[in-house]
Amino acid sequence: MELVVDVTETDGRLQGTVRRPASTVTHPFSGTLELLACLERLGCGEDTARTRATGETS
């Protein structure tokens, strides 16, 4: 699944929005855990979301 992520990092903290490419509905997040929760809600599995957000694999 493809998602559009608009993210900024300030003092080590992520902040931004996530949305599906064809959608105007955005899901805001503040912090890595909220980003992972948004990715999970939008259809990415937990392992996939963690890998995409942090580059780590389980």
N, C-alpha and C positions, 0 to 999 in steps of 0.2 A: 504494500500500500504506500502510496506517495502522500506526503504531507508538506505543507509550507510552514516553515518555522522562522519567525523573525525574533532574533535573540540579541541581547546586549549583555555585557558582563561589566559589573562595577564592583570593585573591591572583592573580587572572587565570587560574586553572587550573580547568578543568571536571572534574567528578567525578559519577558517578551510575550509572544502569542503563537498559537498553533492553529492551523485550519486545513481543511481539505482543499485541494487545488481549485475545484469548481465552486467553492462555497465562499460566502462573504461573512459567515458566522465564525468569529474568532474565539479562542479559548485562552484567556490570559494565564500566565504563571509567574511566580516569583520564587526562584530556587529550583534546585535540581529535582527534588522530590515532587514538586508540583508539575514540573515539566514531564517527568516520567508518568505521573497520574494522567495528564492530558493525553500523552501518547497512548496510554493504555485505553482510555475512554474512546479514543478515535480509531482504535482497531489494531494498534501495534501490540504484539505480545510483550510481556515483561522483559524477556531476554533481548528481544530485538530493540525495544525502547532503550534499555540500559546500554547496549552496545552503541547505538547511534548517539546517545547523549554523552557518554563518557569515553567511548573507544575501548572499553573493557569487555571481555567475554567471560561467561561463567564457567 
